[in-house]
Amino acid sequence: MNKHRRLTALAAGVALAALPLAACGNNATEDGEAMTATRTVTDYSGAAIEVPADPQAVIGMDISDTAALVALGITPVAANDRIAGQFVGTEDFLPDGFDPATLPTFGLAYEPNFENIASLEPDLIIGNEFMNEMSQQMSQVAPTVLVSWPDNGSWQQRFQDVADAVGRGSEAAEVEADFQDFIDSLPEGLDGTTVAFVRPTPDGGLRIDSLPTAFPGSVADQAGIDMLIPDGVGELDEGSGFIELSGEFLDVLRGADLIVVPDYTVTGAAEEDAVTQFASNPLWEELPAVRNGRVAQVPGLVYNGGNYYAAKALLAALVEQLS
């Protein structure tokens, strides 16, 4: 995810709803009629946000938010325009009956149509800290909680923050336990292979995600899978958790038994898949993993999805390659 994308100025004129701002308990109208119970949660900045105690109409702005809600047993009332493609590759792990293509949409995650959002009458909006510039517009529609995103490897903490925002702590614990059971069920011997997670850059370079601070690296690390981590080259991008190198350093992947790359063509985010892009570099064909046919290409948001469904799909792809 590009955390530095420009947030487009959005049209004003959204009909604003009056939001209850009482402490935990039941709010009440002037005539004494009881309203929705509320509770207070803390967002990424430490700000206290008043939210419904049991939200019934929640919107997740990004894929990680939406996937977290679904995992917690909440079907969002809407999602971003690209949501159907963002679940590609995770279908085997989604709940029965959930089809992301059927969700109403509101525009792009970072360029939403607030009139569409307001028309859906959400009682809670979940986003992340990189949406701060539009948080005021979101909070005028419904209480808005922005969760922290220190790096791409922090996806499990983001999931927990979403669970806290919607009051689903016990459900979150079940999801986390289920994922650990999934890891425990993986066949033995995966730790005998060194895996490199890598993606191409537009200028012919590479980003190495074989680190606990990156999504695929964090998943493999939790599963006890050995990863190739470059030594002495490149610098860690602290905002995203990867190491970026120029194309001349592609041979740092020589120590990998298996190379895993993303395919963003399935979501329309790229015109060429990663293998095609890397193949333009003559060093690519010299890599032992490439010569041995040990390159796994997975859908882009399995590789970098930031949610439990993507994590399971990624590990399943590794098992298929390494078995």
N, C-alpha and C positions, 0 to 999 in steps of 0.2 A: 504494500500500500504506500502511495506517495503521500507522506505526511505534510508536505510543504505545498500541496496544490492550492491554488488560489480559490478562496471562497467568493463566489460571485455575489454581487449586491443583488438583493432580492426585492421584488415588488412589494410595496406597502399596501395597505387597504384590507388586511385580513380582519374579519370580524372577531373581536376579542371577547373571550368569555371571562366572567368574574370567577376567580379561583378562591376556594376556601383556604384560609391561612390560620386556622386554629391549631392548638397543641393536640397531642394524641388524645383520641376520644371521639365523640360525635360533635360535628359542627351543627349549628341550628340556624334556621332563618329567623326573621324578626317575629313571625307568627308562631314560633316554637316548633315548626316542622323539622324533624331530624334529617340531617344530610349525611353524606358519606363520612365514615370514620377516617381519620388521617393519622399519619405517623411521620416522624422526621428522620431523614437519612442525610448522609454527608456526601457531597460530590468530590471530584478530583481536587478541587481547590480548597477543600475544607469548609465550604459553605453549607449551611443547613438548608435542606430543601423539604418542604411539606408535600407529601405524596399521599395518594389514597392507601389506606391500610390493606385493601384487597382490590387492586386495579382490575378493571374489566375490559378496558379498551386500550391496549398498549401498542405503541409503534416503536420498532427498532430501526434506527437510521441506517446502520451499516450491517454487513453480513454477520459479523461476530455478535452484534446485538440481537439480530433476528434469530440466529441459530441458538443463542443462549436462551431466549424466550421459549423457543420450541422445545428445547431440551428440558426446560422447567415445567412443561405442560401448558404453556400459554401460546395460543395461536394469535400472532399479531393481527391487528385490524388492517395493517398495510405495511408495505416494505418498499425499498427503492426499486427503480425500473429494471435493474439488472439482476434481480434476486433469483430468477429461474436459472440463469446460467451460473450463478454463484454456488449452487448446490450440485452442479454436475460432478459426478464421480463419487458422491456420498449417498446415492440413492439406497444402497443396500443397508444403510445404517439409520435412515430416517424413520420416524414413527409411522406406523400403519395409518393410512388415510391422509397423511400430510403431503400436499403437493404445492411447492412454492409458486408454481406457475398460476395458481388460482388466487393468489393474494392480490388485493387491490394495490396499485402503486401510486407513488406521490412525486416522482421525479428522481433525479440522481441523489445519492447519499449526501453529497456536499453541495448540491445545487437543487434543493427540493422546491416544490411548488407549495407554498404555505396555504394557499386557498384550498388545494386538494386535501392537505393535512387537516385543516380546520373543518372541512366538510364531513370528515370521518368522526368528528367529535371524540378524539382520544382523551382518556383521563390521565395518561402518563406517556412521556416520550423519553426514550433512552438513546443516548449518543455517546460520543467520546470527547476527550479534551481538545481535539483538533477541530471541533465544531464550535469552539468558544465564541467565534466572531458572529455566529448566528444564534447564539443561545438566547438572546433577548427576544428574538422573533419566535423561537420555539416556545419559550416560557409564556409568551402571551397567548398561545393556543392551549397549552396544558402544562402542568408541572413537568419540568425537564431535569433529568439527572444525567450529567456527563461523567463518564467513568475515566479513570486514569489509564494512560497508555505509554509507559516509559520505554518499551521496546516491543518488538513483535513476539518475543518469547514470553511475554507477560499475559498471554491469553487466558490462562486459568484464573489469574487474579481478576481479570476483567469479567470473566464469567461469574465469579463470586460477587463482584460488585453489582452486577445486574441482578443476581439473586437477592442481594440485600435490598436493592431498590424496589423489587416487586414483592418482598416478604416471603420468599420461597427457600429459606435456609435448609429445611429438611429435604426438599426435593434436590437441592444442589448437592447435598451430601450423598444422596443416592446416585446421582449422575457421576460424581467423582469416584465412588466405590465401584460403579459399573465399569468405568474406564480402567481402573486398576485391575479388576477381574479380567478384562479384555487383554491387558498387558500380560497378566499372569498365565493366560491361556496360549500365548504365542509359543510356537515350537522352539525347542532348545537349539542352540548353535548359532543364533543370530549374532551373538557377540563375537564370533570368530571372523567376521567380515568388516572391513573398514569402508564406510559409506561417505560419499561427498555429496552434499546438497549444493547445487550451483545453478545460477540463472544468468543469461546473457544481458549485457547492457546495450543500449542503442549505438554506442560508439565502438563496439567490438570488444569490450572488456567483459568482466565477469564479476558477479557478486556471490560470495561464498556464505551459505547459510548453515554451515556445519558447526553451529555454536548454540549454546543454551539460550542465548539472547535473541535468536531467530526462531520462528515458528517450527519449521521442520527439525531444526537442531534440538529444540526443547523437547519435542515429541520423542525423537530417537534417544535423547539423553535419559528421559524418564523410563524408556524401555530397555536401557542398558546396552544400546547398540553403539559400537565403536564408530567414531567419526574422524574424518580427515580434517585437521585444523592447521592451516598454513602457519609456519613458524618463521618469524622474522620478516614477513612481507605484508604490506598493507596495514591499514589502520581500521579499527572498529568504528563503524557508524553507530554512535550511541543512541541515536534516535530510532533506528530500525533494527539494529543488532546484527548486521552483516559486515563482512570485509569486502571492499571493492578493490579490484585490481585491473590493470590494463591487460589487453589480449596477449602481450608477450609473456605473461606469467601463467598462461593456461597450463603449462606443464607442471604446476604445483599439484595438479590432480593425478600425477603419476602414481602416487601411493594409494589411490582409491581402488578397491576391488569392485565397487558398484558406484556409479554416478547417477544421481537422481536429479531430473530437471523438470521445470514446469512447462505446460502447454497452455498458453493464454489465448490460442486461436479459438478454443471452445467457447469462450465468453465474448469473442470479438474484440478483445483488448490488444491483440497482436495479429499481424498479417502472416508472419512466419513462426513456426514452432521453434523451440529452443535448440533442438538437434540441428535443424537446418541452419540456424544462425551460427551455432558453434562450428559447423562443418566448413564454413568459409575460412576458418583459421587452420592453416596446415598442421599446427600442433595437435589438433583434435584427433586426427586419425592415428597419431603416434601414441596415444594414451592406452595403457594396457586394458583398462575397462572397456574402452571403445573397441579395441581389436578383439576382445573376448566376447563382445556382444552383451556386456553387462551395463547397459544404459537403460534406465527406467524413466519414461516420460509420463507424468501424471497431470491431470487437469490443474490449471493454475491455482484454483482456490481449494484444491486438496493440498497442494504444495504449501500454500500460504494462507489457508482459510481462517486460522485463528479461532477454531471451535472444535468441540469434541467429535462431531461427525467427520470433519476433515482429518482429525488426528487418527481416528480409527481407519479411515480409508487409506491414509498414507502408510500406516503400519501394515495394512493388508497388502498393499502394493509391494512393500519391501519383502514380506513373507513370500509372495508369489515369485519374486525375482530370486530370492535366496534359497528357496526350497529345492 
